[in-house]
Amino acid sequence: MKIDSLSSTQSSSAKRRTAKARGADGAFSSLLDESGKTRSVSAGGPAGAVDALLSLQEVEGEVPDQRQRSCEHAEDILDRLEELRLGLLTGRLSQPLLERIGQLLSARPAESGDPELEAILQDIELRAAVELAKLQR
């Protein structure tokens, strides 16, 4: 393709219309002060909330608390109960597994301080105790 001449680009000088010319109610112009300049933007607030969150994360991550230990204890019992279920289904129930469940029931961690978690943990331990009692008769 051959270009014969360069077309000049001319800037269009559009007239600024006022609110009256457009027929608007002047809502935008009320946001401007008398000199036509916009109002100043206020500075952002301090990042105090972020600092508080970061310090809270540091405190929680230092030492595993009682709640975390109780959750791990409950998960361990549930894992052993799952092994027990599989052992019953396959016909390969092992005595060491039963002993391990008994040890878990006797070695309960200190209370977590969360009543809902304690209720769940007691239900899990009760289920494990019932299963052991059924198998040891």
C-alpha positions in Angstrom: 0.0 0.0 0.0 1.4 3.4 -1.0 0.8 6.5 1.1 0.7 9.6 -1.0 0.4 12.3 1.7 0.4 12.5 5.4 -2.8 13.7 6.8 -2.4 16.2 9.5 -4.1 15.6 12.8 -5.8 18.6 14.1 -6.8 18.9 17.7 -10.4 19.5 18.1 -11.1 22.3 20.4 -14.4 21.4 22.0 -16.2 24.0 24.0 -16.7 23.4 27.6 -20.3 23.3 28.5 -21.6 24.6 31.7 -24.2 22.9 33.8 -26.8 25.4 32.6 -26.0 24.6 29.0 -26.5 20.9 29.6 -29.6 21.4 31.6 -28.1 19.6 34.6 -29.2 20.4 38.2 -25.7 21.6 39.1 -24.9 18.7 41.5 -21.3 18.4 40.2 -20.7 22.1 40.3 -21.7 22.1 44.0 -18.7 19.9 44.7 -16.4 22.6 43.4 -15.5 25.7 45.5 -15.7 29.2 44.2 -12.3 29.2 42.5 -13.2 26.2 40.4 -10.6 24.0 42.2 -11.6 20.7 43.7 -11.6 20.1 47.4 -8.5 18.7 49.0 -8.3 15.0 49.6 -7.9 13.9 53.2 -4.9 11.8 54.2 -5.4 8.1 55.0 -5.7 6.9 58.6 -2.9 5.0 60.4 -2.4 1.3 59.8 -3.2 0.4 63.4 -5.6 -2.4 62.6 -2.9 -4.1 60.5 -0.4 -3.8 63.3 -2.8 -5.3 65.7 -3.5 -8.3 63.4 0.2 -8.9 62.8 0.9 -8.9 66.6 -2.0 -11.2 67.2 -0.7 -13.7 64.7 2.7 -13.6 66.3 1.2 -14.4 69.8 -1.0 -17.2 68.4 1.9 -18.8 66.6 4.4 -19.0 69.4 3.2 -22.1 71.4 0.6 -24.6 70.3 -2.3 -24.0 72.7 -4.5 -26.4 74.5 -7.2 -26.1 71.8 -4.8 -27.2 69.1 -3.6 -30.2 71.2 -7.2 -31.2 71.8 -7.9 -31.1 68.1 -4.9 -33.2 67.3 -5.9 -35.7 70.0 -9.4 -36.0 68.5 -8.1 -36.4 65.0 -5.7 -39.1 66.2 -8.6 -41.0 67.8 -10.7 -40.7 64.7 -7.8 -42.0 62.6 -7.5 -45.1 64.8 -11.2 -45.6 64.7 -11.0 -45.5 60.9 -8.2 -48.2 61.0 -10.5 -50.2 63.3 -13.4 -50.0 60.9 -11.2 -51.1 58.0 -9.8 -53.9 60.1 -13.3 -55.1 60.9 -14.3 -55.0 57.2 -11.2 -56.9 56.0 -11.1 -59.3 58.9 -7.6 -58.2 60.0 -8.1 -56.6 63.4 -4.8 -56.2 65.2 -4.3 -56.2 69.0 -1.7 -53.3 68.8 -4.4 -51.1 67.3 -6.8 -51.8 70.2 -4.0 -51.1 72.6 -3.2 -47.8 70.9 -6.9 -46.7 71.1 -6.8 -47.6 74.8 -3.7 -45.5 75.3 -5.2 -42.5 73.5 -8.3 -42.7 75.7 -6.2 -42.7 78.9 -3.8 -39.9 77.8 -6.3 -37.1 77.3 -4.7 -33.6 77.1 -5.8 -30.8 79.4 -9.1 -29.0 78.7 -9.0 -26.6 75.8 -11.3 -24.0 77.3 -13.7 -24.3 74.4 -16.9 -26.0 75.6 -18.0 -27.0 72.1 -14.7 -28.6 71.3 -14.8 -30.4 74.7 -18.3 -31.8 73.9 -17.1 -33.1 70.5 -14.0 -34.6 72.0 -16.1 -36.4 74.7 -18.3 -37.8 72.0 -15.3 -39.1 70.0 -13.8 -40.7 73.2 -17.2 -42.3 74.1 -17.4 -43.8 70.6 -13.9 -45.2 70.9 -14.6 -46.6 74.4 -17.8 -48.3 73.1 -15.9 -49.9 70.2 -13.2 -51.1 72.5 -15.8 -52.6 74.9 -17.6 -54.4 72.1 -14.3 -56.0 70.8 -13.0 -57.0 74.2 -15.9 -59.0 75.5 
